[in-house]
Amino acid sequence: MQKIRMGIPLRVPGVFGALCLLTFATAVSAQETAGVDEVLDTQTAYQTDAIESQARLDALDDETLTLISRYNSELARFEDLKTYNANMRQLLASQAAEKARLDAELEEVEVVRRSVVPLMVEMVEVLERFMELDQPMLTDERLARLEALKRNLTRSDVEIAERYRRVIEAYQIEAEYGQTIEAYEGPLMLGDRELTVDYLRVGRVGLYYLSLDRETGGIWNPADGDWAPLSDSQLDALDFAVRVARRQAPPNLVPLPLWTGESP
Protein backbone atom coordinates (compact mmCIF):
# COMPACT_ATOMS: atom_id res chain seq x y z
CA MET A 1 0.00 0.00 0.00
CA GLN A 2 2.84 2.33 0.66
CA LYS A 3 4.31 1.69 -2.81
CA ILE A 4 1.08 2.67 -4.39
CA ARG A 5 0.84 5.89 -2.50
CA MET A 6 4.47 6.62 -3.12
CA GLY A 7 4.10 5.90 -6.89
CA ILE A 8 1.29 8.31 -7.43
CA PRO A 9 3.18 11.39 -6.33
CA LEU A 10 5.99 10.52 -8.72
CA ARG A 11 3.61 10.60 -11.82
CA VAL A 12 1.67 13.68 -10.92
CA PRO A 13 4.38 16.22 -11.75
CA GLY A 14 4.88 14.77 -15.25
CA VAL A 15 1.23 14.92 -16.16
CA PHE A 16 0.82 18.34 -14.71
CA GLY A 17 3.85 19.59 -16.61
CA ALA A 18 2.57 18.11 -19.79
CA LEU A 19 -0.72 19.76 -19.19
CA CYS A 20 0.98 23.03 -18.48
CA LEU A 21 3.11 22.74 -21.59
CA LEU A 22 0.07 21.87 -23.66
CA THR A 23 -1.84 24.79 -22.24
CA PHE A 24 1.08 27.14 -22.85
CA ALA A 25 1.56 25.85 -26.38
CA THR A 26 -2.12 26.27 -27.05
CA ALA A 27 -2.02 29.76 -25.68
CA VAL A 28 1.08 30.57 -27.69
CA SER A 29 -0.48 29.09 -30.82
CA ALA A 30 -3.64 31.13 -30.27
CA GLN A 31 -1.57 34.24 -29.76
CA GLU A 32 0.46 33.51 -32.90
CA THR A 33 -2.70 32.87 -34.91
CA ALA A 34 -4.20 36.11 -33.66
CA GLY A 35 -0.99 37.94 -34.60
CA VAL A 36 -0.92 36.43 -38.08
CA ASP A 37 -4.55 37.35 -38.63
CA GLU A 38 -3.82 40.87 -37.48
CA VAL A 39 -0.83 41.08 -39.81
CA LEU A 40 -2.88 39.73 -42.68
CA ASP A 41 -5.67 42.16 -41.95
CA THR A 42 -3.17 45.00 -41.77
CA GLN A 43 -1.57 43.94 -45.04
CA THR A 44 -4.95 43.59 -46.69
CA ALA A 45 -5.94 47.04 -45.45
CA TYR A 46 -2.62 48.42 -46.68
CA GLN A 47 -3.08 46.82 -50.07
CA THR A 48 -6.61 48.15 -50.22
CA ASP A 49 -5.37 51.62 -49.32
CA ALA A 50 -2.57 51.26 -51.84
CA ILE A 51 -5.05 50.27 -54.58
CA GLU A 52 -7.34 53.14 -53.68
CA SER A 53 -4.37 55.52 -53.56
CA GLN A 54 -3.19 54.28 -56.95
CA ALA A 55 -6.70 54.70 -58.33
CA ARG A 56 -6.75 58.25 -56.97
CA LEU A 57 -3.31 58.86 -58.44
CA ASP A 58 -4.44 57.51 -61.80
CA ALA A 59 -7.53 59.72 -61.65
CA LEU A 60 -5.40 62.71 -60.70
CA ASP A 61 -2.98 61.87 -63.49
CA ASP A 62 -5.82 61.69 -66.02
CA GLU A 63 -7.25 64.94 -64.69
CA THR A 64 -3.80 66.52 -64.86
CA LEU A 65 -3.38 65.43 -68.47
CA THR A 66 -6.84 66.75 -69.28
CA LEU A 67 -6.06 70.08 -67.60
CA ILE A 68 -2.71 70.31 -69.42
CA SER A 69 -4.44 69.60 -72.73
CA ARG A 70 -7.09 72.23 -72.00
CA TYR A 71 -4.39 74.66 -70.92
CA ASN A 72 -2.45 74.13 -74.14
CA SER A 73 -5.65 74.49 -76.16
CA GLU A 74 -6.59 77.70 -74.36
CA LEU A 75 -3.04 78.98 -74.77
CA ALA A 76 -3.18 78.35 -78.50
CA ARG A 77 -6.60 80.01 -78.61
CA PHE A 78 -5.21 82.95 -76.69
CA GLU A 79 -2.40 83.33 -79.22
CA ASP A 80 -4.93 83.17 -82.05
CA LEU A 81 -7.01 85.84 -80.35
CA LYS A 82 -3.94 88.02 -79.93
CA THR A 83 -3.20 87.71 -83.63
CA TYR A 84 -6.86 88.36 -84.49
CA ASN A 85 -7.02 91.40 -82.21
CA ALA A 86 -3.81 92.79 -83.70
CA ASN A 87 -5.24 92.32 -87.19
CA MET A 88 -8.52 93.94 -86.16
CA ARG A 89 -6.67 96.93 -84.73
CA GLN A 90 -4.85 97.35 -88.03
CA LEU A 91 -8.12 96.95 -89.92
CA LEU A 92 -9.87 99.52 -87.75
CA ALA A 93 -6.97 101.92 -88.21
CA SER A 94 -7.16 101.39 -91.97
CA GLN A 95 -10.92 101.91 -91.94
CA ALA A 96 -10.53 105.07 -89.90
CA ALA A 97 -8.00 106.39 -92.40
CA GLU A 98 -10.27 105.42 -95.29
CA LYS A 99 -13.24 107.12 -93.61
CA ALA A 100 -11.20 110.27 -93.12
CA ARG A 101 -10.17 110.18 -96.77
CA LEU A 102 -13.76 109.65 -97.93
CA ASP A 103 -14.98 112.47 -95.70
CA ALA A 104 -12.38 114.76 -97.23
CA GLU A 105 -13.39 113.64 -100.72
CA LEU A 106 -17.06 114.20 -99.91
CA GLU A 107 -16.25 117.73 -98.86
CA GLU A 108 -14.37 118.22 -102.12
CA VAL A 109 -17.27 116.68 -104.04
CA GLU A 110 -19.67 119.11 -102.44
CA VAL A 111 -17.39 121.99 -103.43
CA VAL A 112 -17.18 120.63 -106.97
CA ARG A 113 -20.94 120.06 -106.95
CA ARG A 114 -21.57 123.71 -106.14
CA SER A 115 -19.22 124.82 -108.92
CA VAL A 116 -20.37 122.29 -111.55
CA VAL A 117 -23.93 123.59 -111.76
CA PRO A 118 -22.91 127.11 -112.83
CA LEU A 119 -20.38 125.56 -115.20
CA MET A 120 -23.03 123.42 -116.88
CA VAL A 121 -25.36 126.39 -117.25
CA GLU A 122 -22.56 128.35 -118.89
CA MET A 123 -21.65 125.44 -121.16
CA VAL A 124 -25.24 125.13 -122.39
CA GLU A 125 -25.42 128.89 -123.04
CA VAL A 126 -22.13 128.75 -124.97
CA LEU A 127 -23.43 125.82 -126.99
CA GLU A 128 -26.60 127.73 -127.81
CA ARG A 129 -24.66 130.79 -129.00
CA PHE A 130 -22.37 128.55 -131.05
CA MET A 131 -25.33 126.91 -132.76
CA GLU A 132 -26.77 130.32 -133.59
CA LEU A 133 -23.52 131.30 -135.29
CA ASP A 134 -22.93 127.92 -136.91
CA GLN A 135 -24.11 126.63 -140.26
CA PRO A 136 -27.83 125.72 -140.38
CA MET A 137 -27.14 121.99 -140.45
CA LEU A 138 -29.34 119.38 -138.73
CA THR A 139 -31.18 122.28 -137.16
CA ASP A 140 -34.14 120.35 -135.73
CA GLU A 141 -31.96 117.62 -134.24
CA ARG A 142 -29.50 120.02 -132.64
CA LEU A 143 -32.22 122.31 -131.25
CA ALA A 144 -34.05 119.35 -129.72
CA ARG A 145 -30.82 118.22 -128.02
CA LEU A 146 -30.23 121.75 -126.74
CA GLU A 147 -33.76 121.99 -125.30
CA ALA A 148 -33.32 118.63 -123.58
CA LEU A 149 -30.11 119.92 -121.95
CA LYS A 150 -31.92 123.01 -120.68
CA ARG A 151 -34.69 120.92 -119.16
CA ASN A 152 -32.20 118.60 -117.47
CA LEU A 153 -30.53 121.52 -115.72
CA THR A 154 -33.68 122.11 -113.66
CA ARG A 155 -34.81 118.51 -113.15
CA SER A 156 -34.43 117.23 -109.59
CA ASP A 157 -34.75 113.58 -110.65
CA VAL A 158 -31.60 113.75 -112.79
CA GLU A 159 -28.32 113.49 -110.91
CA ILE A 160 -25.68 116.13 -111.44
CA ALA A 161 -23.31 113.53 -112.86
CA GLU A 162 -25.92 112.53 -115.46
CA ARG A 163 -26.61 116.16 -116.36
CA TYR A 164 -22.90 116.78 -116.81
CA ARG A 165 -22.51 113.61 -118.88
CA ARG A 166 -25.22 114.72 -121.28
CA VAL A 167 -23.68 118.17 -121.67
CA ILE A 168 -20.30 116.63 -122.46
CA GLU A 169 -21.99 114.20 -124.86
CA ALA A 170 -23.61 117.13 -126.70
CA TYR A 171 -20.19 118.80 -127.02
CA GLN A 172 -18.70 115.57 -128.36
CA ILE A 173 -21.45 115.27 -130.97
CA GLU A 174 -20.86 118.86 -132.07
CA ALA A 175 -17.13 118.15 -132.29
CA GLU A 176 -17.74 115.06 -134.45
CA TYR A 177 -19.66 117.15 -136.96
CA GLY A 178 -16.35 118.71 -137.95
CA GLN A 179 -14.82 115.32 -138.76
CA THR A 180 -17.54 113.57 -140.76
CA ILE A 181 -19.39 113.84 -144.09
CA GLU A 182 -23.14 113.40 -144.12
CA ALA A 183 -25.98 113.67 -146.59
CA TYR A 184 -29.56 113.97 -145.38
CA GLU A 185 -32.92 115.17 -146.60
CA GLY A 186 -34.70 118.13 -145.03
CA PRO A 187 -36.79 121.25 -145.58
CA LEU A 188 -35.34 124.51 -146.92
CA MET A 189 -36.87 127.97 -147.05
CA LEU A 190 -35.86 129.85 -150.20
CA GLY A 191 -37.54 133.22 -150.09
CA ASP A 192 -41.18 132.49 -149.53
CA ARG A 193 -40.97 128.92 -150.78
CA GLU A 194 -40.33 125.81 -148.70
CA LEU A 195 -38.55 123.04 -150.54
CA THR A 196 -37.45 119.53 -149.69
CA VAL A 197 -33.81 119.20 -150.63
CA ASP A 198 -30.74 117.02 -150.07
CA TYR A 199 -28.19 118.56 -147.77
CA LEU A 200 -24.50 117.70 -147.88
CA ARG A 201 -22.37 118.50 -144.85
CA VAL A 202 -18.62 118.29 -145.32
CA GLY A 203 -17.31 118.61 -141.79
CA ARG A 204 -17.74 122.25 -140.93
CA VAL A 205 -15.99 123.61 -143.97
CA GLY A 206 -18.94 123.36 -146.32
CA LEU A 207 -22.71 123.00 -146.26
CA TYR A 208 -24.58 122.49 -149.50
CA TYR A 209 -28.09 121.84 -150.70
CA LEU A 210 -29.31 120.19 -153.89
CA SER A 211 -32.91 120.12 -155.03
CA LEU A 212 -34.47 116.72 -155.50
CA ASP A 213 -34.81 117.35 -159.24
CA ARG A 214 -31.11 118.26 -159.34
CA GLU A 215 -31.89 121.54 -161.08
CA THR A 216 -30.77 123.94 -158.34
CA GLY A 217 -28.20 123.91 -155.58
CA GLY A 218 -26.28 126.22 -153.31
CA ILE A 219 -23.59 126.65 -150.68
CA TRP A 220 -23.98 128.29 -147.30
CA ASN A 221 -22.49 131.77 -147.10
CA PRO A 222 -21.51 132.30 -143.43
CA ALA A 223 -20.69 135.95 -144.01
CA ASP A 224 -24.19 136.82 -145.23
CA GLY A 225 -25.96 134.06 -143.37
CA ASP A 226 -27.68 132.95 -146.55
CA TRP A 227 -27.37 130.51 -149.41
CA ALA A 228 -25.31 131.28 -152.51
CA PRO A 229 -26.35 129.51 -155.72
CA LEU A 230 -24.05 127.09 -157.54
CA SER A 231 -23.48 126.91 -161.27
CA ASP A 232 -24.79 124.06 -163.36
CA SER A 233 -21.27 122.62 -163.69
CA GLN A 234 -20.97 122.43 -159.93
CA LEU A 235 -24.32 120.66 -159.51
CA ASP A 236 -23.01 117.44 -161.09
CA ALA A 237 -20.08 117.33 -158.66
CA LEU A 238 -22.47 118.05 -155.78
CA ASP A 239 -24.81 115.24 -156.89
CA PHE A 240 -21.88 112.79 -157.02
CA ALA A 241 -20.71 113.93 -153.54
CA VAL A 242 -24.20 113.34 -152.14
CA ARG A 243 -24.17 109.78 -153.51
CA VAL A 244 -20.71 109.18 -152.08
CA ALA A 245 -21.86 110.39 -148.64
CA ARG A 246 -24.80 107.99 -148.83
CA ARG A 247 -22.46 105.17 -149.95
CA GLN A 248 -24.26 104.95 -153.26
CA ALA A 249 -21.04 105.66 -155.16
CA PRO A 250 -17.40 104.74 -154.53
CA PRO A 251 -15.28 107.32 -152.73
CA ASN A 252 -13.40 109.63 -155.05
CA LEU A 253 -12.06 113.16 -155.24
CA VAL A 254 -14.90 115.60 -155.79
CA PRO A 255 -14.23 119.18 -156.95
CA LEU A 256 -16.68 120.87 -154.58
CA PRO A 257 -16.50 124.63 -154.15
CA LEU A 258 -15.58 126.10 -150.75
CA TRP A 259 -16.62 129.46 -149.41
CA THR A 260 -13.57 131.68 -148.91
CA GLY A 261 -15.26 135.05 -148.57
CA GLU A 262 -15.73 135.41 -152.30
CA SER A 263 -18.13 133.74 -154.67
CA PRO A 264 -17.51 129.96 -154.81
Sequence and secondary structure as in RCSB ss.txt:
>XXXX:A:sequence
MQKIRMGIPLRVPGVFGALCLLTFATAVSAQETAGVDEVLDTQTAYQTDAIESQARLDALDDETLTLISRYNSEL
ARFEDLKTYNANMRQLLASQAAEKARLDAELEEVEVVRRSVVPLMVEMVEVLERFMELDQPMLTDERLARLEALK
RNLTRSDVEIAERYRRVIEAYQIEAEYGQTIEAYEGPLMLGDRELTVDYLRVGRVGLYYLSLDRETGGIWNPADG
DWAPLSDSQLDALDFAVRVARRQAPPNLVPLPLWTGESP
>XXXX:A:secstr
 HHHHHHHHHHHHHHHHHHHHHHHHHHHHHHHHHHHHHHHHHHHHHHHHHHHHHHHHHHHHHHHHHHHHHHHHHH
HHHHHHHHHHHHHHHHHHHHHHHHHHHHHHHHHHHHHHHHHHHHHHHHHHHHHHHHHHS   SHHHHHHHHHHHH
HHHT TTS HHHHHHHHHHHHHHHHHHTT EEEEEEEEEETTEEEEEEEEEETTTEEEEEETTSS EEEEETTTT
EEEE  HHHHHHHHHHHHHHTTSS          SSS  
